[in-house]
Amino acid sequence: MDGYQGRVAMIDLGKRRYRDIPLDEGLVRKYIGGSGLGTYFLMKFCTPGTKPLSPENPLIFTTGPFQGTGIPTSGRHQVVTRSPLTGVFLESDAGGSFGFHLKRAGYDGLIITGRSERPVYLKVLDGQIGFEDGQDLWGLDTMETDAMLKSIFGEKIGVSCIGPAGEKQIPLAGIFHDGTDARAAGRGGAGAVMGSKNLKAIVAGGSSGTEVHDREALTALISEKNAILKEKGAGMTLYGTAGGMGMAEELGDLPIRNWKQGSWKEEVREITGQRMAETILTGNYGCVACPVRCGRVVNIGGGNIGGPEYETMAMLGSNCLVNDLEAIARANEQCNRLGIDTISTGSVIAFAMECYEHGILTGEQAGMPLHWGSGEAVNYLVTKIGNGEGIGGLLGMGTRAAAQELGRGAERFAIHSKGLEFPAHDPRCFKSLAAGYATSVRGACHLNGYSYAWERSATFPEFGYPEKQDRTADQGKGVMNARFQNLSSLVDSLKICKFILLMGVNLSDISRWLKCVTGWEYSIEELEETGERIYNMKRIFNAALGLDSRHDTLPQRILEEPRGSGGSADTLPDLNMQLDEYYSYRGWSNDGIPLKEKLEGLGLREFMNWIPS
C-alpha cells in the first residue's frame, strides 16, 4: 500500500518476542493511522478490566500515511494507552523525529505489552526488533539517555524514552524524544505505563522510504504550501508559541493564580516569546518536515537547552504568579530531564500554592514556603515531583488525587476534568472550551477539538465557519465542538500539526495530499465522517469504563466564579446548554452514550459489545 509500510509489530516484553501484524487495506482506509489505528488496536488488545499499570495494558506507538512523505508538519506520531493519571482513554500526540525514524525502520506502529523482568530497551532497526539490556540507562534523565543511545547507534536514529519519573511510575510522567529539544507525548502518564513495563527506551531507524502514489504531483503541492506556511507562520518562527502570551492575557484567556485572577498586564511582559527573543533565545528548531520551526533554543547558565512553549510558560509562570523568565526556563528543562508533563506539573504546583495560602498545606509538609510568585518554590517542587520525593509523592499523583488525599476543601482548588489538569486556555474566555474540556475523551484538552482558535481569530469557510465565532456565545458551541473533535481525530490520524489549519491548509488540501500519497479518493464529507468514526470509538472505550454524562463536567471555579477583571471579567459558560446541543448533534443518548444506530452507521458494529447494557 502506498503511504504505509504495511505492518505493525506486536511486542511482548515479558517473553521477549515479537510478531508482525500485516495491515489490511480496508482497515487503514477506515482508521487511517495515528489516533484512529492506535485506538482500534487498543480496543482489540485491551479490555475494560485492564489496569493502566498492568503488563496487559498495551502501549501503542503509531505513525500515519503522511509520515515520511515531506508533507508539511508530518513529522509526528501518536501514543495510545489507558491512563494511570485519569484511569480512562489516553492518547498523546508528539512531534520531533521519532515517528519519522520509526517508519524508516519499516513499521507503521508498535503494540507493546508485557513487562520485562529487568530494565530493557528496544532496538527497531531496518525491519528487525531486538531486546537490549537497559540497566546502564536506568536512572539517567531523558537527555542523558538520548545522548548515550546516539553514542552507540549514531545520530541518524530516533529515540523515545522515559526519565526517572517514568521509571518510578509517577502519573505525571511523559515519553520524551529528541534529547534537548524534548518533544513529548506528555499528558496523562504514558511515561508511567512505559516505566511499568521496565521499558526505558526505543531506538528506531532504517532506510525504508515511504512509497507514494503520485510523487510529482505531491512535490508540487508541498512546494506551494510550504511557501504559504513560511509566510503565515513567520511570527511563530520568530517568537514560538509563547509569542501569544500577551494576547492571551489581554483577552482573559491566560491562567493566573490557579485560574482565580483576571489580569496580570504588567507582569506578563517579562515572560512572552518576544521577551525571550530579546534575552535568552539563541535559536529555533522544528519537527521533521516543518517549515515553521516554532521550537525554542535558549541559553541558561552557559548551556543551550530547549526553551519553554506557551503552555509551559503559562502553567509554570502566570498560573503560579512567576514572571522570572530564567526560573521558568530552568523549571522547563528540569521537567524535560526528569520526564514530566509541564502542563500538569504547573497546575499541581499552583494547586499546592493555593492550598498553602489557605493553610491546607503547611511549609513543614511541603519542605519550604510555597508563596505565590516564587520561582524557587516552582523549581523545588518540579524536582520533588519528578523524583517522587517528599511532597512530590503526593503532588505527582495529580490534582484530583492530591486534593482527595489532603481533604479540608482542597478539592475546590483542583482544576481538572476527568482527572486531567486544564491546559492554559480558559472556557470563561473561549466558551467552546467548556463542552470541549468536559467531553474530551482524555480529560481537559484544548487539542482534542481545537475549537477555540476559531473563536480567537481564525476562519474556516470550507468547514462552515467563514467568520470568526463569537467567543462569548454558548449557542452553537456544542455542534462546533463535535465537528472540530472529528476534525482533530482525522488530523491526529494522518499525523500532521493542527497549527497549519490556521495557516491556510484546509480539507481540500488534505484530500489532495491523501490521494497523491495513497491513490485513494476521499471527499470532504468522507474525511469528516472518518474523524467522527474515530472519536466515537474513543467514547465507546470510556463508556465501557463507566463514564457517561455525569463525568462531562468542569470545576466549580470555571462554571461559577467570574475572573473579575481583564478581557473576560464577567463571562461564564453555560455548560448544560452546550452539552444538550452536543449530545443531540452527536446522536448520543441524554446520558452521553453513543446509540447503536449511530455506531452501525459509522461501521463500528464490532465494538458494540463495549457499550454498557
MIGUGU-392057 format. One record per residue (C-alpha): residue number from 1; x, y, z; residue in one letter; chain. Coordinates in steps of 0.001 Angstrom, whole numbers, plus 500000, padded with zeros to 6 digits. Each point is the difference from the previous one (the first is absolute). Layout:
REM MIGUGU-392057
    n      xx      yy      zz  res  chain
  NUM       X       Y       Z    a      A
...
REM end
This chain:
REM MIGUGU-392057
    n      xx      yy      zz  res  chain
    1  500000  500000  500000    m      A
    2  501335  503427  499097    d      A
    3  500489  502209  503054    g      A
    4  500461  497041  502360    y      A
    5  502650  497441  500870    q      A
    6  497139  497521  500325    g      A
    7  500730  498591  503449    r      A
    8  500073  500673  503700    v      A
    9  501987  498030  502569    a      A
   10  498329  498200  502908    m      A
   11  502658  499908  502734    i      A
   12  499877  497977  503227    d      A
   13  502641  501315  502392    l      A
   14  499476  497234  502534    g      A
   15  500696  497230  497490    k      A
   16  502441  502126  497995    r      A
   17  498447  499163  496679    r      A
   18  498087  501767  497275    y      A
   19  497947  499314  496931    r      A
   20  499019  502149  497069    d      A
   21  496331  500770  499397    i      A
   22  499304  500797  496332    p      A
   23  497767  502995  499397    l      A
   24  496940  499368  497874    d      A
   25  499095  502751  497525    e      A
   26  496396  500023  501162    g      A
   27  501116  500554  503583    l      A
   28  502281  502946  499247    v      A
   29  497493  501618  497649    r      A
   30  497515  499878  502874    k      A
   31  502293  501216  502808    y      A
   32  502827  501707  498013    i      A
   33  502862  499715  502551    g      A
   34  501191  501891  503090    g      A
   35  497094  500608  502359    s      A
   36  497512  497857  498082    g      A
   37  502177  496950  499579    l      A
   38  501368  500354  503535    g      A
   39  496488  500089  501463    t      A
   40  498961  496996  497918    y      A
   41  502936  497931  501288    f      A
   42  499409  501134  503580    l      A
   43  496461  498663  499813    m      A
   44  501154  496763  498352    k      A
   45  502701  499245  502566    f      A
   46  498488  501522  503148    c      A
   47  496875  499387  502077    t      A
   48  498055  502332  502316    p      A
   49  501568  498104  502906    g      A
   50  503605  500592  498912    t      A
   51  501777  502143  502600    k      A
   52  502190  502872  498756    p      A
   53  503213  498766  501644    l      A
   54  499402  496312  499395    s      A
   55  502206  498091  497542    p      A
   56  496913  499405  497846    e      A
   57  499380  503707  499296    n      A
   58  501224  500607  496428    p      A
   59  502376  502894  499394    l      A
   60  499483  500866  496337    i      A
   61  502129  502187  497720    f      A
   62  498531  500809  496576    t      A
   63  500973  502109  497011    t      A
   64  497769  500996  497086    g      A
   65  499974  500005  496197    p      A
   66  501452  503508  499798    f      A
   67  503061  499148  502114    q      A
   68  503119  499821  497853    g      A
   69  498423  501629  496947    t      A
   70  501211  503573  500530    g      A
   71  496465  501324  500510    i      A
   72  500295  503101  502217    p      A
   73  500113  499229  503760    t      A
   74  499617  496249  499463    s      A
   75  502848  499148  502381    g      A
   76  497634  498813  502723    r      A
   77  498918  496792  501712    h      A
   78  497316  498914  502462    q      A
   79  500208  498143  503310    v      A
   80  496812  498201  501109    v      A
   81  499348  498107  503251    t      A
   82  497865  500094  503148    r      A
   83  501002  502832  502342    s      A
   84  501325  499406  503523    p      A
   85  499183  503641  500842    l      A
   86  496355  500040  498939    t      A
   87  499223  496298  499689    g      A
   88  498400  500582  496580    v      A
   89  500951  500130  496326    f      A
   90  503304  501687  499284    l      A
   91  501595  501163  496806    e      A
   92  502876  502400  499709    s      A
   93  501279  501628  496822    d      A
   94  503740  500646  499709    a      A
   95  502138  501787  497456    g      A
   96  503730  499887  499384    g      A
   97  501653  497229  498005    s      A
   98  499197  496669  501688    f      A
   99  496922  499248  497868    g      A
  100  502044  500637  496861    f      A
  101  502709  497574  501126    h      A
  102  497452  497384  501081    l      A
  103  498480  499984  496543    k      A
  104  503466  499899  498428    r      A
  105  500591  496907  502147    a      A
  106  497253  498288  498004    g      A
  107  497054  500259  502378    y      A
  108  496774  501980  500134    d      A
  109  499733  499333  503711    g      A
  110  500937  498041  503107    l      A
  111  497624  498287  502451    i      A
  112  501929  499319  503212    i      A
  113  498674  497734  502745    t      A
  114  501456  498031  502897    g      A
  115  502655  500946  502520    r      A
  116  503699  499292  499844    s      A
  117  501552  498575  503158    e      A
  118  502930  502402  499650    r      A
  119  500336  503421  498381    p      A
  120  500052  499662  496237    v      A
  121  500030  502127  496890    y      A
  122  498724  499083  496562    l      A
  123  502025  500182  496819    k      A
  124  497758  500469  496934    v      A
  125  502384  500170  497063    l      A
  126  499389  499162  496337    d      A
  127  497067  497676  500592    g      A
  128  501550  498105  502899    q      A
  129  499268  500390  503722    i      A
  130  502447  499196  502780    g      A
  131  499788  499998  503785    f      A
  132  503012  501635  501639    e      A
  133  501082  500234  503630    d      A
  134  498953  503413  501320    g      A
  135  501555  499812  503454    q      A
  136  502722  502555  499174    d      A
  137  497334  502437  498797    l      A
  138  497752  499634  503052    w      A
  139  500200  503111  502150    g      A
  140  501205  502258  497190    l      A
  141  497924  503009  499068    d      A
  142  498435  500281  496541    t      A
  143  502796  502101  498508    m      A
  144  502723  497733  501369    e      A
  145  498126  496975  498665    t      A
  146  499685  501528  496535    d      A
  147  503697  500928  499945    a      A
  148  501163  496552  501140    m      A
  149  497912  498144  497428    l      A
  150  501145  502288  497197    k      A
  151  503604  499408  501058    s      A
  152  499326  496294  499388    i      A
  153  497815  500105  496884    f      A
  154  500964  503313  498410    g      A
  155  498055  503175  499399    e      A
  156  497731  498690  497244    k      A
  157  497562  498304  502357    i      A
  158  496993  501034  502043    g      A
  159  499827  499443  503753    v      A
  160  496819  499777  502060    s      A
  161  500680  499742  503728    c      A
  162  498909  500663  503563    i      A
  163  501799  501762  502821    g      A
  164  500122  499218  503726    p      A
  165  496317  500961  500354    a      A
  166  498928  497327  497545    g      A
  167  502226  497428  501657    e      A
  168  498254  500731  503300    k      A
  169  496586  499817  498298    q      A
  170  499035  503528  501033    i      A
  171  496605  500772  498392    p      A
  172  501245  503317  498560    l      A
  173  502821  498272  498069    a      A
  174  500180  500371  496225    g      A
  175  501986  498424  497172    i      A
  176  502721  502234  498548    f      A
  177  501789  500237  496678    h      A
  178  502881  501883  498358    d      A
  179  502211  500665  503010    g      A
  180  500308  503684  500873    t      A
  181  497215  500888  497553    d      A
  182  497706  497963  502284    a      A
  183  497048  499258  497780    r      A
  184  497600  498242  502344    a      A
  185  497003  497723  500082    a      A
  186  499502  501774  503268    g      A
  187  496459  499853  501268    r      A
  188  498241  497320  502020    g      A
  189  502839  497786  501213    g      A
  190  501081  497957  496964    a      A
  191  503528  500139  501436    g      A
  192  498789  498188  503112    a      A
  193  498506  497259  497797    v      A
  194  503362  499670  498252    m      A
  195  501763  499862  503369    g      A
  196  497610  497357  501300    s      A
  197  501239  497770  497183    k      A
  198  503665  500618  500961    n      A
  199  500412  501477  496526    l      A
  200  502494  502860  500134    k      A
  201  500232  500904  496321    a      A
  202  499344  499133  496379    i      A
  203  502629  500567  497325    v      A
  204  498641  500169  496446    a      A
  205  501613  500478  496624    g      A
  206  500506  498592  496552    g      A
  207  499911  500630  496295    s      A
  208  496436  499064  499047    s      A
  209  498507  502884  498065    g      A
  210  496297  500785  499719    t      A
  211  498631  499182  496576    e      A
  212  497438  502476  498696    v      A
  213  497462  499653  497197    h      A
  214  500864  503223  498132    d      A
  215  503307  501522  501127    r      A
  216  500133  502685  497308    e      A
  217  496588  501441  500846    a      A
  218  500680  499765  503733    l      A
  219  503334  501817  499704    t      A
  220  498326  502892  498181    a      A
  221  497263  500259  502637    l      A
  222  502542  499893  502832    i      A
  223  502140  502722  498446    s      A
  224  497008  502280  499541    e      A
  225  498703  499477  503546    k      A
  226  503393  500294  501699    n      A
  227  500414  503504  498600    a      A
  228  496626  501010  501444    i      A
  229  500720  498411  503372    l      A
  230  503366  501745  500308    k      A
  231  498327  503337  499347    e      A
  232  497011  499499  502278    k      A
  233  502060  498298  502712    g      A
  234  502693  502681  500113    a      A
  235  498881  501290  503399    g      A
  236  500169  496519  501482    m      A
  237  503427  499485  498437    t      A
  238  501255  503172  501686    l      A
  239  498320  499704  503382    y      A
  240  498698  496456  500364    g      A
  241  496655  499183  501554    t      A
  242  500897  502167  503012    a      A
  243  499660  502981  497676    g      A
  244  496282  499759  500819    g      A
  245  500392  500640  503747    m      A
  246  499158  503703  499770    g      A
  247  496887  499456  497887    m      A
  248  498813  497221  502315    a      A
  249  500276  502336  502990    e      A
  250  498199  502800  498175    e      A
  251  497087  497767  498973    l      A
  252  499642  498464  503451    g      A
  253  501162  496567  498864    d      A
  254  503262  499735  501948    l      A
  255  499852  497912  503210    p      A
  256  501042  502200  502931    i      A
  257  500292  498992  503666    r      A
  258  498476  496558  499520    n      A
  259  497271  501343  497694    w      A
  260  498749  502468  502642    k      A
  261  501412  503358  498858    q      A
  262  498783  501901  496949    g      A
  263  502883  502183  498855    s      A
  264  503791  500250  500314    w      A
  265  500795  502626  497404    k      A
  266  503358  501378  501138    e      A
  267  501519  496781  501297    e      A
  268  499277  497886  496911    v      A
  269  502321  502156  497868    r      A
  270  502994  498337  501632    e      A
  271  499058  496495  498852    i      A
  272  498876  500330  496385    t      A
  273  501590  498494  496926    g      A
  274  500999  503508  499003    q      A
  275  501830  500483  503307    r      A
  276  501672  496628  499548    m      A
  277  501245  501086  496577    a      A
  278  501500  503154  501549    e      A
  279  501802  498172  502792    t      A
  280  500746  496259  500097    i      A
  281  499009  498727  496533    l      A
  282  502901  498603  497946    t      A
  283  498201  498109  497242    g      A
  284  497006  497963  498941    n      A
  285  499222  496513  498767    y      A
  286  497157  498135  498349    g      A
  287  498516  496554  499679    c      A
  288  500744  497943  496889    v      A
  289  498481  501580  496860    a      A
  290  498941  503193  501809    c      A
  291  500658  503330  498258    p      A
  292  498917  502038  503055    v      A
  293  502527  498853  502651    r      A
  294  498258  501278  503121    c      A
  295  502315  498196  502477    g      A
  296  502199  502228  502156    r      A
  297  503677  499662  500919    v      A
  298  501037  502092  503003    v      A
  299  503206  500561  501925    n      A
  300  499828  499468  503751    i      A
  301  503133  499830  502108    g      A
  302  502253  499848  496955    g      A
  303  498272  497052  498337    g      A
  304  497462  499768  497186    n      A
  305  496780  498147  500806    i      A
  306  496454  499785  498663    g      A
  307  497990  503037  501052    g      A
  308  496493  500169  501445    p      A
  309  496956  500108  497747    e      A
  310  496735  501871  500703    y      A
  311  498394  497246  502097    e      A
  312  503115  499651  502152    t      A
  313  500507  503744  500374    m      A
  314  496398  500406  501102    a      A
  315  499693  497028  502351    m      A
  316  503403  500298  501695    l      A
  317  499932  503790  499682    g      A
  318  496826  502069  500155    s      A
  319  497918  497270  501637    n      A
  320  502516  500045  502866    c      A
  321  500473  503811  499759    l      A
  322  503642  499490  498963    v      A
  323  501321  502514  497481    n      A
  324  503678  499049  500220    d      A
  325  500824  498752  496496    l      A
  326  503191  498186  500983    e      A
  327  498291  498269  502929    a      A
  328  497300  498709  497637    i      A
  329  502599  498879  497446    a      A
  330  501895  498096  502709    r      A
  331  496787  498353  501204    a      A
  332  499151  499083  496406    n      A
  333  503394  498375  499509    e      A
  334  499647  498071  503253    q      A
  335  496536  498754  499009    c      A
  336  501416  498842  496670    n      A
  337  502988  498283  501592    r      A
  338  497966  498230  502677    l      A
  339  497307  499189  497434    g      A
  340  496848  501676  501329    i      A
  341  497216  501927  498312    d      A
  342  500498  503748  500434    t      A
  343  496254  500739  499763    i      A
  344  498880  497693  502796    s      A
  345  503114  500814  502030    t      A
  346  499311  503740  499845    g      A
  347  496372  499381  500886    s      A
  348  500760  497858  503036    v      A
  349  502588  502528  501223    i      A
  350  497433  502819  499797    a      A
  351  497564  497727  501833    f      A
  352  502616  499455  502733    a      A
  353  500641  503733  500273    m      A
  354  496294  500682  500496    e      A
  355  499769  497227  502575    c      A
  356  502963  501590  501787    y      A
  357  498309  503410  499867    e      A
  358  496920  498549  501710    h      A
  359  501883  497972  502616    g      A
  360  499053  496616  498533    i      A
  361  503652  499293  499215    l      A
  362  502716  501264  502355    t      A
  363  503572  500999  499296    g      A
  364  501127  497128  502189    e      A
  365  498034  497513  497899    q      A
  366  501269  501531  496783    a      A
  367  503603  500381  501123    g      A
  368  500029  503759  499362    m      A
  369  497546  502924  499781    p      A
  370  497907  499876  496824    l      A
  371  499416  503692  499394    h      A
  372  498359  501228  496818    w      A
  373  502569  501355  497566    g      A
  374  502925  497999  501363    s      A
  375  502111  498598  497171    g      A
  376  502041  498241  502668    e      A
  377  496911  498153  501244    a      A
  378  499028  499009  496448    v      A
  379  503429  498524  499288    n      A
  380  500082  498276  503383    y      A
  381  496623  498339  499391    l      A
  382  500886  498983  496433    v      A
  383  502977  498066  501350    t      A
  384  497952  498421  502780    k      A
  385  497185  498976  497637    i      A
  386  502321  498609  497320    g      A
  387  501880  497916  502555    n      A
  388  496946  498999  502025    g      A
  389  501569  501330  503195    e      A
  390  498297  501534  503043    g      A
  391  497088  502226  499022    i      A
  392  500690  499028  496389    g      A
  393  498646  496532  500711    g      A
  394  496610  501562  500733    l      A
  395  499981  502652  497269    l      A
  396  501269  497559  497383    g      A
  397  496687  498134  500258    m      A
  398  498293  503014  498380    g      A
  399  497661  502635  501384    t      A
  400  496954  497739  500284    r      A
  401  501731  497324  502084    a      A
  402  502021  502543  502003    a      A
  403  496839  501941  500878    a      A
  404  498234  496834  501110    q      A
  405  502979  499121  502186    e      A
  406  500265  503456  501588    l      A
  407  496254  500560  500482    g      A
  408  498925  503078  501996    r      A
  409  498538  501659  496913    g      A
  410  503063  499516  497785    a      A
  411  497724  498608  497273    e      A
  412  498832  503503  499084    r      A
  413  503576  500911  498999    f      A
  414  500471  496959  497741    a      A
  415  499407  501222  496438    i      A
  416  499506  496917  497844    h      A
  417  497475  498010  497988    s      A
  418  499916  496207  500343    k      A
  419  503264  500277  501947    g      A
  420  502019  501770  497294    l      A
  421  501100  503515  500913    e      A
  422  498875  502926  497856    f      A
  423  502337  501207  497272    p      A
  424  500651  503741  499843    a      A
  425  496748  501191  498381    h      A
  426  496888  501134  501847    d      A
  427  496378  499003  499169    p      A
  428  498917  503310  501541    r      A
  429  501843  501723  497149    c      A
  430  499360  497584  497124    f      A
  431  496676  498413  500834    k      A
  432  500312  497083  497605    s      A
  433  502689  498658  502333    l      A
  434  497290  499253  502593    a      A
  435  498415  497126  498080    a      A
  436  503406  499302  498487    g      A
  437  501724  499324  503316    y      A
  438  496947  498268  501477    a      A
  439  499606  497508  497136    t      A
  440  503669  499542  499103    s      A
  441  500679  496273  500117    v      A
  442  503290  500351  501872    r      A
  443  498871  502716  502411    g      A
  444  500506  503754  499682    a      A
  445  501745  500594  496667    c      A
  446  500020  502962  497617    h      A
  447  501353  497875  497154    l      A
  448  497373  497245  500176    n      A
  449  497754  502359  498045    g      A
  450  502083  503174  499485    y      A
  451  496811  502059  499661    s      A
  452  501150  503125  501827    y      A
  453  502319  501100  497177    a      A
  454  496888  500750  497915    w      A
  455  498641  502186  502796    e      A
  456  503283  501884  500293    r      A
  457  500869  501011  496448    s      A
  458  499843  497174  497446    a      A
  459  497363  499291  497366    t      A
  460  499292  496726  498182    f      A
  461  497529  500704  497142    p      A
  462  500299  496513  498535    e      A
  463  498973  498519  503351    f      A
  464  497009  502288  500436    g      A
  465  501673  502732  502062    y      A
  466  500579  502917  497624    p      A
  467  500255  502508  502851    e      A
  468  501664  500059  503386    k      A
  469  497552  498590  502554    q      A
  470  498701  502043  502945    d      A
  471  502044  498761  502931    r      A
  472  497422  501257  502534    t      A
  473  497101  497983  498523    a      A
  474  498941  496539  501183    d      A
  475  497563  499218  497194    q      A
  476  501535  497972  497207    g      A
  477  503024  498982  502065    k      A
  478  498773  496443  500576    g      A
  479  499813  499353  496266    v      A
  480  503272  501862  499471    m      A
  481  501753  497767  502523    n      A
  482  498733  496781  498489    a      A
  483  501127  501007  496525    r      A
  484  503433  501221  501048    f      A
  485  500520  496879  502124    q      A
  486  499322  497969  496870    n      A
  487  502436  502155  498042    l      A
  488  502678  499655  502684    s      A
  489  499623  496215  500023    s      A
  490  500519  500000  496239    l      A
  491  503070  502251  500176    v      A
  492  501466  497942  502851    d      A
  493  499539  496877  497881    s      A
  494  501695  501431  496916    l      A
  495  502680  501396  502339    k      A
  496  500333  503663  499177    i      A
  497  500121  503011  502322    c      A
  498  496754  501834  500756    k      A
  499  501744  503364  499771    f      A
  500  499998  499829  496204    i      A
  501  496190  500044  499996    l      A
  502  500408  503625  501107    l      A
  503  502433  500780  497198    m      A
  504  498089  499130  496864    g      A
  505  499803  496190  499946    v      A
  506  496428  498792  499530    n      A
  507  498199  496726  499400    l      A
  508  500366  500279  496232    s      A
  509  503782  500111  500465    d      A
  510  499859  496970  502280    i      A
  511  497863  498107  497485    s      A
  512  502431  500795  497171    r      A
  513  503018  499024  502123    w      A
  514  498341  496728  500974    l      A
  515  499234  499158  496387    k      A
  516  503587  500757  498947    c      A
  517  501369  497817  502785    v      A
  518  497590  497048  499934    t      A
  519  498024  500313  496774    g      A
  520  496782  499974  502026    w      A
  521  497180  502450  499373    e      A
  522  498465  501587  503107    y      A
  523  497370  502720  499772    s      A
  524  499917  502686  502673    i      A
  525  496919  498324  501449    e      A
  526  501757  496619  500114    e      A
  527  502971  501530  501777    l      A
  528  497773  501483  502681    e      A
  529  498110  496710  500371    e      A
  530  503314  498178  500475    t      A
  531  500824  502369  502866    g      A
  532  496541  499456  501453    e      A
  533  500466  496222  499888    r      A
  534  503304  500279  501855    i      A
  535  498645  502366  502660    y      A
  536  497025  497739  500672    n      A
  537  502377  497074  500540    m      A
  538  501793  501942  502720    k      A
  539  496703  500858  501669    r      A
  540  499000  496319  499877    i      A
  541  503206  499102  501825    f      A
  542  499190  502416  502831    n      A
  543  496338  498940  500111    a      A
  544  501133  496431  500635    a      A
  545  501902  501312  503041    l      A
  546  496788  501490  501394    g      A
  547  500363  503590  498783    l      A
  548  496901  501867  498846    d      A
  549  498533  503508  500076    s      A
  550  500574  500240  503775    r      A
  551  503711  500157  499294    h      A
  552  499657  502705  497327    d      A
  553  500451  502851  502423    t      A
  554  502337  502819  501025    l      A
  555  501285  501403  503310    p      A
  556  497802  502348  502004    q      A
  557  502523  502815  499543    r      A
  558  499556  499923  496235    i      A
  559  496202  499669  500022    l      A
  560  499121  502360  502854    e      A
  561  502848  502420  500727    e      A
  562  500613  502831  497498    p      A
  563  503597  501133  499510    r      A
  564  498996  503441  501266    g      A
  565  502380  502081  497869    s      A
  566  501711  499960  496622    g      A
  567  498613  499090  496599    g      A
  568  497568  497364  501288    s      A
  569  499067  501594  503303    a      A
  570  496340  498985  500287    d      A
  571  499345  497099  497644    t      A
  572  499142  496444  501043    l      A
  573  499224  497097  497662    p      A
  574  496589  498326  499912    d      A
  575  501252  496428  499951    l      A
  576  496553  498375  500190    n      A
  577  498817  501835  496878    m      A
  578  503129  499002  498127    q      A
  579  499766  496353  501057    l      A
  580  496337  499647  498996    d      A
  581  500891  501303  496559    e      A
  582  503119  497833  499858    y      A
  583  498330  496673  500878    y      A
  584  497144  500669  497587    s      A
  585  502339  500779  497111    y      A
  586  502161  496983  500795    r      A
  587  497055  497574  499958    g      A
  588  500753  498931  503552    w      A
  589  497547  499367  502832    s      A
  590  499243  502646  502633    n      A
  591  502449  498068  502159    d      A
  592  502747  500698  497477    g      A
  593  500221  496418  498688    i      A
  594  500292  499370  496237    p      A
  595  496791  498417  498704    l      A
  596  500192  496701  498135    k      A
  597  498447  501536  496898    e      A
  598  502810  502553  499894    k      A
  599  502678  497355  500406    l      A
  600  498489  497834  497268    e      A
  601  499956  502985  497671    g      A
  602  503694  500586  500703    l      A
  603  500966  496383  499425    g      A
  604  500822  499291  503647    l      A
  605  497814  496925  500478    r      A
  606  502972  497932  501262    e      A
  607  500349  502247  503063    f      A
  608  496341  500104  501023    m      A
  609  500672  497479  502757    n      A
  610  501996  502747  501754    w      A
  611  496842  502046  500514    i      A
  612  498478  499519  503486    p      A
  613  496612  498270  499840    s      A
REM end
